[in-house]
Structure formats: C-alpha cells, structure tokens
Amino acid sequence: MKRESFVVYHKARIEAADKVLRGVKEGKLIPHEPMGSAVFARICKGLEISRLAPPKLLRFYLAASGRCEN
C-alpha cells in the first residue's frame, strides 16, 4: 500500500507556539488545513509505540494529553 506521507518520529521536536507563529508570519512556515482526527490519532498512537521518538518529547506528549506515565 502506498502512503501519501509519513512521520519521522526521531526528528520530532517541541517548539514554542510563538516561534511557530513567527515562522508563519515571516513566510517560513506555510499553514495547511487541519488533518482529520483519524490521521491525528494514528500519528499519536505511532508516537506512543515508536522506539525512535525522543523520550523528552514522549513525556511532553503524555503529560499534555493527560496520560502521564509515572
């Protein structure tokens, strides 16, 4: 099955919202339509099971989603 895109979890990083907004304002980042909830859920699930996701990012995601693992 051919996919239109993929996620490179080992390159995922946390960026401050103001930095992202500045990138859009400066034309360095181009906003697109929001992705569907099913696609977003698959990405999140992939992050949770990826052995390559940075541990700091996974901890941030789990805390932000209210599923913090202690």
ChimeraX commands (.cxc) that place a marker at each C-alpha (Angstrom):
marker #1 position 0.00,0.00,0.00 radius 0.5
marker #1 position 1.40,3.39,-0.99 radius 0.5
marker #1 position 1.07,6.23,1.50 radius 0.5
marker #1 position 0.96,9.94,0.70 radius 0.5
marker #1 position 3.07,10.88,3.72 radius 0.5
marker #1 position 4.86,9.53,6.75 radius 0.5
marker #1 position 6.09,10.68,10.16 radius 0.5
marker #1 position 9.77,10.70,11.14 radius 0.5
marker #1 position 9.39,10.35,14.89 radius 0.5
marker #1 position 13.11,10.54,15.67 radius 0.5
marker #1 position 13.19,14.08,14.26 radius 0.5
marker #1 position 10.14,15.26,16.20 radius 0.5
marker #1 position 10.75,18.24,18.46 radius 0.5
marker #1 position 8.96,20.65,20.77 radius 0.5
marker #1 position 8.72,24.25,19.58 radius 0.5
marker #1 position 7.29,27.27,21.36 radius 0.5
marker #1 position 3.97,28.46,19.90 radius 0.5
marker #1 position 5.31,31.99,19.40 radius 0.5
marker #1 position 8.20,30.61,17.33 radius 0.5
marker #1 position 5.76,28.72,15.09 radius 0.5
marker #1 position 3.53,31.79,14.69 radius 0.5
marker #1 position 6.57,33.93,13.86 radius 0.5
marker #1 position 7.58,31.39,11.20 radius 0.5
marker #1 position 4.12,31.65,9.62 radius 0.5
marker #1 position 4.19,35.45,9.75 radius 0.5
marker #1 position 7.65,35.53,8.12 radius 0.5
marker #1 position 6.56,33.08,5.41 radius 0.5
marker #1 position 9.00,30.39,6.55 radius 0.5
marker #1 position 6.15,28.05,7.54 radius 0.5
marker #1 position 3.04,27.53,5.44 radius 0.5
marker #1 position -0.21,26.67,7.25 radius 0.5
marker #1 position -2.38,23.91,5.79 radius 0.5
marker #1 position -5.89,22.66,6.51 radius 0.5
marker #1 position -6.20,20.70,9.78 radius 0.5
marker #1 position -5.71,16.97,9.38 radius 0.5
marker #1 position -8.57,14.60,10.07 radius 0.5
marker #1 position -8.99,13.27,13.58 radius 0.5
marker #1 position -8.35,9.68,12.43 radius 0.5
marker #1 position -4.99,10.67,10.92 radius 0.5
marker #1 position -4.06,12.61,14.05 radius 0.5
marker #1 position -4.99,9.62,16.22 radius 0.5
marker #1 position -2.74,7.34,14.11 radius 0.5
marker #1 position 0.15,9.79,14.48 radius 0.5
marker #1 position -0.33,9.96,18.25 radius 0.5
marker #1 position -0.50,6.16,18.51 radius 0.5
marker #1 position 2.64,5.89,16.43 radius 0.5
marker #1 position 4.41,8.31,18.74 radius 0.5
marker #1 position 3.41,6.21,21.74 radius 0.5
marker #1 position 4.83,2.99,20.28 radius 0.5
marker #1 position 7.83,4.37,18.39 radius 0.5
marker #1 position 11.21,3.27,19.73 radius 0.5
marker #1 position 12.74,6.24,17.90 radius 0.5
marker #1 position 10.74,9.12,19.42 radius 0.5
marker #1 position 12.85,11.31,21.71 radius 0.5
marker #1 position 11.98,10.39,25.33 radius 0.5
marker #1 position 11.58,14.09,26.27 radius 0.5
marker #1 position 9.02,14.53,23.51 radius 0.5
marker #1 position 7.09,11.43,24.53 radius 0.5
marker #1 position 6.98,12.62,28.16 radius 0.5
marker #1 position 5.74,16.05,27.00 radius 0.5
marker #1 position 3.05,14.47,24.83 radius 0.5
marker #1 position 1.84,12.14,27.60 radius 0.5
marker #1 position 1.69,14.99,30.12 radius 0.5
marker #1 position -0.07,17.33,27.68 radius 0.5
marker #1 position -2.61,14.66,26.77 radius 0.5
marker #1 position -3.33,13.88,30.43 radius 0.5
marker #1 position -1.90,10.38,30.15 radius 0.5
marker #1 position 1.26,10.96,32.10 radius 0.5
marker #1 position 3.08,7.74,32.96 radius 0.5
marker #1 position 4.66,7.93,36.40 radius 0.5
marker link #1:1,2 radius 0.2
marker link #1:2,3 radius 0.2
marker link #1:3,4 radius 0.2
marker link #1:4,5 radius 0.2
marker link #1:5,6 radius 0.2
marker link #1:6,7 radius 0.2
marker link #1:7,8 radius 0.2
marker link #1:8,9 radius 0.2
marker link #1:9,10 radius 0.2
marker link #1:10,11 radius 0.2
marker link #1:11,12 radius 0.2
marker link #1:12,13 radius 0.2
marker link #1:13,14 radius 0.2
marker link #1:14,15 radius 0.2
marker link #1:15,16 radius 0.2
marker link #1:16,17 radius 0.2
marker link #1:17,18 radius 0.2
marker link #1:18,19 radius 0.2
marker link #1:19,20 radius 0.2
marker link #1:20,21 radius 0.2
marker link #1:21,22 radius 0.2
marker link #1:22,23 radius 0.2
marker link #1:23,24 radius 0.2
marker link #1:24,25 radius 0.2
marker link #1:25,26 radius 0.2
marker link #1:26,27 radius 0.2
marker link #1:27,28 radius 0.2
marker link #1:28,29 radius 0.2
marker link #1:29,30 radius 0.2
marker link #1:30,31 radius 0.2
marker link #1:31,32 radius 0.2
marker link #1:32,33 radius 0.2
marker link #1:33,34 radius 0.2
marker link #1:34,35 radius 0.2
marker link #1:35,36 radius 0.2
marker link #1:36,37 radius 0.2
marker link #1:37,38 radius 0.2
marker link #1:38,39 radius 0.2
marker link #1:39,40 radius 0.2
marker link #1:40,41 radius 0.2
marker link #1:41,42 radius 0.2
marker link #1:42,43 radius 0.2
marker link #1:43,44 radius 0.2
marker link #1:44,45 radius 0.2
marker link #1:45,46 radius 0.2
marker link #1:46,47 radius 0.2
marker link #1:47,48 radius 0.2
marker link #1:48,49 radius 0.2
marker link #1:49,50 radius 0.2
marker link #1:50,51 radius 0.2
marker link #1:51,52 radius 0.2
marker link #1:52,53 radius 0.2
marker link #1:53,54 radius 0.2
marker link #1:54,55 radius 0.2
marker link #1:55,56 radius 0.2
marker link #1:56,57 radius 0.2
marker link #1:57,58 radius 0.2
marker link #1:58,59 radius 0.2
marker link #1:59,60 radius 0.2
marker link #1:60,61 radius 0.2
marker link #1:61,62 radius 0.2
marker link #1:62,63 radius 0.2
marker link #1:63,64 radius 0.2
marker link #1:64,65 radius 0.2
marker link #1:65,66 radius 0.2
marker link #1:66,67 radius 0.2
marker link #1:67,68 radius 0.2
marker link #1:68,69 radius 0.2
marker link #1:69,70 radius 0.2
view
